[in-house]
Amino acid sequence: MKNELESRLARLKEPMQFKWRVQVKKKGGGGLCAPYIDARQVMDRLDEVFPGKWESRFKEVNGFMFCSIGIHTDAGVLWREDAGNRVEDDPSDNMYDQAGKAAASESFKRAAVAWGVGRFLYDTQMRPVNLNDRGFPVDNAGNSIWDLTKYFNDLDKKVPTSAPVKPEPQKEATQYPAPETNSPAIKQRLMPKQFDAMLMAISNGQISEVEAAMEKYDINLAQRTVLNKSIKDARKKTKSN
């Protein structure tokens, strides 16, 4: 069963169809386009590899939207978590709901990357594109490009698919045996339940205990940012009291 799980997890990392969008607009003109996949494509890949055996959970902590994706296995549910963009704190803003949806979608895709979905995009180079005076993409003749994905596929003579270009073969990295899990040099990933427990402990005033525990775990940037902010806010509250 372990080999089957490893095989499925490897399938999550396989390249898939992707799209293009302008990511960088240069001051002197022109821009750079980055490849991306949307949340629907991530769901399709999870459904394909783990049909009926995955779930997602969302929570907002200090303005950050977190997503956890769990995969059901014979040994229990395995979780990976990451955060999306910060959500504005003013619910009265007419863009508040839209910003929340965007943050949820972004956190979902980032959590999926932790499982390997779409990770190949980090090895796909950005592509240059011409921009007009209003910052919209145009071809060499100045004509508007309404579909960047189709435009680049046509340039690559790939019609109508938007499948990624396979990266050049690289020298296979040397494989080393995995270290013992009880090795003091290896930090365990901070899981969602442990993250929630730390936030609860901070709210109960156990700041020093949480700070000591943080040194023992592999904590991603979003988790560390939220924990540090929670600790800072808790200390301010203690001083004001």
C-alpha positions as CSV (number, residue, x, y, z in Angstrom):
1,M,0.0,0.0,0.0
2,K,2.9,2.3,0.7
3,N,4.2,2.0,-2.9
4,E,0.7,2.7,-4.2
5,L,0.5,5.9,-2.1
6,E,3.9,7.0,-3.3
7,S,2.9,6.3,-6.9
8,R,-0.2,8.5,-6.5
9,L,1.7,11.3,-4.8
10,A,4.1,11.2,-7.7
11,R,1.2,11.6,-10.2
12,L,0.2,14.8,-8.4
13,K,3.5,16.3,-9.5
14,E,3.1,15.5,-13.2
15,P,2.9,18.5,-15.6
16,M,-0.5,19.5,-16.8
17,Q,-2.1,22.1,-19.1
18,F,-1.4,25.6,-18.0
19,K,-2.2,29.2,-18.9
20,W,-0.2,32.5,-19.3
21,R,-0.8,36.0,-17.8
22,V,1.2,39.2,-17.6
23,Q,3.1,39.1,-14.3
24,V,5.6,42.0,-14.6
25,K,5.2,45.3,-16.4
26,K,8.5,47.0,-17.0
27,K,8.8,50.8,-16.7
28,G,10.6,51.1,-20.0
29,G,7.9,49.2,-21.8
30,G,7.3,45.5,-22.3
31,G,6.5,42.9,-19.8
32,L,7.0,39.3,-18.6
33,C,4.4,36.6,-18.6
34,A,4.2,33.8,-16.0
35,P,2.6,30.4,-16.4
36,Y,-0.2,29.5,-14.0
37,I,-3.0,27.0,-13.2
38,D,-6.4,27.8,-11.7
39,A,-8.2,26.3,-8.7
40,R,-10.5,24.2,-10.9
41,Q,-7.5,22.5,-12.5
42,V,-6.1,21.7,-9.1
43,M,-9.4,20.2,-8.1
44,D,-9.5,18.1,-11.3
45,R,-6.0,16.8,-10.6
46,L,-6.9,15.8,-7.0
47,D,-10.1,14.2,-8.2
48,E,-8.2,12.3,-10.8
49,V,-5.5,10.9,-8.5
50,F,-7.4,10.7,-5.2
51,P,-11.1,10.4,-6.2
52,G,-13.3,11.0,-3.1
53,K,-10.3,10.8,-0.9
54,W,-9.3,14.4,-0.4
55,E,-10.7,17.4,1.4
56,S,-9.9,21.1,2.0
57,R,-10.4,23.4,5.0
58,F,-10.1,27.2,5.2
59,K,-9.6,29.6,8.1
60,E,-8.7,33.2,8.4
61,V,-6.1,34.1,11.0
62,N,-5.0,37.7,11.6
63,G,-6.1,38.6,8.1
64,F,-4.4,35.7,6.4
65,M,-6.4,33.1,4.6
66,F,-5.1,29.6,5.3
67,C,-6.0,26.4,3.4
68,S,-5.3,22.8,4.5
69,I,-5.6,20.0,2.0
70,G,-6.0,16.5,3.5
71,I,-5.5,13.2,1.7
72,H,-7.2,10.1,3.1
73,T,-4.9,7.1,3.4
74,D,-5.0,3.8,5.3
75,A,-2.9,5.4,8.0
76,G,-5.2,8.4,8.4
77,V,-5.5,11.8,6.9
78,L,-2.3,13.5,5.8
79,W,-2.4,17.3,5.7
80,R,-0.5,20.1,3.9
81,E,-1.2,23.8,4.6
82,D,-0.3,27.2,3.2
83,A,-1.6,30.7,3.2
84,G,-2.8,33.0,0.4
85,N,-2.9,36.8,0.2
86,R,-3.9,38.9,3.1
87,V,-7.6,39.8,3.3
88,E,-8.5,43.4,4.0
89,D,-9.8,44.0,7.5
90,D,-12.8,46.1,6.5
91,P,-15.9,44.0,5.7
92,S,-17.7,47.2,4.7
93,D,-15.4,47.5,1.7
94,N,-17.4,46.5,-1.5
95,M,-14.4,44.4,-2.6
96,Y,-14.1,42.6,0.7
97,D,-16.0,39.5,-0.4
98,Q,-14.1,39.3,-3.7
99,A,-10.8,39.7,-1.9
100,G,-11.7,36.9,0.4
101,K,-12.5,34.6,-2.5
102,A,-9.3,35.4,-4.2
103,A,-7.3,34.8,-1.0
104,A,-9.1,31.5,-0.5
105,S,-8.3,30.4,-4.1
106,E,-4.7,31.4,-3.7
107,S,-4.3,29.6,-0.4
108,F,-5.9,26.5,-2.0
109,K,-3.4,26.5,-4.9
110,R,-0.4,27.1,-2.6
111,A,-1.5,24.2,-0.3
112,A,-1.8,22.1,-3.5
113,V,1.8,23.0,-4.4
114,A,2.9,21.6,-1.0
115,W,1.5,18.3,-2.4
116,G,3.3,18.8,-5.7
117,V,0.4,20.0,-7.8
118,G,1.7,22.6,-10.3
119,R,5.2,22.6,-8.8
120,F,6.6,22.1,-12.3
121,L,5.6,25.7,-13.1
122,Y,8.5,26.9,-11.0
123,D,10.8,25.4,-13.5
124,T,9.0,27.0,-16.5
125,Q,10.7,30.2,-17.6
126,M,8.7,33.5,-17.9
127,R,8.2,34.8,-21.4
128,P,8.5,38.4,-22.7
129,V,5.6,40.2,-24.3
130,N,5.1,43.7,-25.8
131,L,2.7,46.0,-24.0
132,N,0.8,49.0,-25.3
133,D,0.5,52.4,-23.6
134,R,-2.3,51.1,-21.4
135,G,-0.2,48.1,-20.3
136,F,-2.1,45.5,-22.3
137,P,-0.3,42.8,-24.3
138,V,0.2,43.3,-28.1
139,D,2.0,41.4,-30.8
140,N,5.0,42.8,-32.8
141,A,2.5,44.6,-35.2
142,G,0.8,46.3,-32.3
143,N,-2.4,44.2,-32.5
144,S,-4.0,43.4,-29.2
145,I,-3.5,39.9,-27.8
146,W,-6.8,38.7,-26.4
147,D,-5.7,35.3,-25.3
148,L,-2.1,35.0,-24.2
149,T,-2.2,31.2,-23.9
150,K,-3.3,30.8,-27.4
151,Y,-0.8,33.4,-28.6
152,F,2.2,31.6,-27.1
153,N,0.9,28.2,-28.2
154,D,0.6,29.4,-31.7
155,L,4.2,30.7,-31.5
156,D,5.3,27.3,-30.3
157,K,3.2,25.7,-33.0
158,K,1.1,23.9,-30.4
159,V,-2.5,24.0,-31.5
160,P,-4.8,23.9,-29.6
161,T,-3.2,22.5,-26.4
162,S,-1.5,24.6,-23.8
163,A,0.6,21.7,-22.5
164,P,3.9,22.8,-21.0
165,V,7.3,22.6,-22.7
166,K,9.2,19.8,-21.2
167,P,12.3,21.0,-19.4
168,E,15.7,20.0,-20.6
169,P,16.9,16.8,-19.0
170,Q,19.0,17.5,-16.0
171,K,21.7,15.5,-14.2
172,E,19.9,13.3,-11.7
173,A,20.6,14.4,-8.2
174,T,22.3,12.0,-5.9
175,Q,19.8,10.2,-3.7
176,Y,20.7,10.0,0.0
177,P,19.0,7.8,2.6
178,A,16.4,9.6,4.6
179,P,17.6,10.5,8.1
180,E,16.0,9.0,11.2
181,T,12.8,10.8,12.2
182,N,14.1,11.2,15.7
183,S,17.3,13.0,14.5
184,P,17.6,16.3,16.3
185,A,18.8,18.0,13.1
186,I,15.5,17.3,11.3
187,K,12.5,19.5,12.2
188,Q,9.0,18.2,11.8
189,R,6.6,20.1,9.6
190,L,4.1,22.2,11.7
191,M,0.7,20.6,11.1
192,P,-2.6,22.5,11.1
193,K,-3.7,21.1,14.5
194,Q,-0.3,22.1,16.1
195,F,-0.6,25.5,14.5
196,D,-4.1,26.0,16.0
197,A,-2.9,24.8,19.4
198,M,-0.1,27.4,19.3
199,L,-2.6,30.1,18.5
200,M,-4.8,29.0,21.4
201,A,-1.8,28.9,23.7
202,I,-0.8,32.5,22.8
203,S,-4.3,33.7,23.5
204,N,-4.0,32.0,26.9
205,G,-0.8,33.9,27.7
206,Q,1.6,31.0,27.1
207,I,3.9,33.1,24.9
208,S,7.3,31.8,26.1
209,E,6.1,28.2,25.7
210,V,5.0,28.8,22.1
211,E,8.3,30.6,21.2
212,A,10.2,27.6,22.5
213,A,8.0,25.2,20.6
214,M,8.4,27.2,17.4
215,E,12.2,26.5,17.4
216,K,11.4,22.8,17.2
217,Y,9.2,22.8,14.1
218,D,9.6,23.5,10.3
219,I,7.3,26.5,10.0
220,N,6.4,28.0,6.7
221,L,6.5,31.8,6.2
222,A,2.8,32.4,6.5
223,Q,2.5,30.4,9.7
224,R,5.5,32.2,11.2
225,T,4.1,35.6,10.2
226,V,0.8,34.9,11.9
227,L,2.3,33.4,15.0
228,N,4.7,36.4,15.4
229,K,1.9,38.8,14.9
230,S,-0.3,37.0,17.4
231,I,2.5,37.0,20.0
232,K,3.1,40.8,19.4
233,D,-0.6,41.5,19.8
234,A,-0.8,39.4,22.9
235,R,2.1,41.2,24.5
236,K,0.5,44.6,23.7
237,K,-2.7,43.4,25.3
238,T,-0.8,42.3,28.4
239,K,0.9,45.6,28.8
240,S,-2.3,47.6,28.4
241,N,-3.9,45.5,31.1
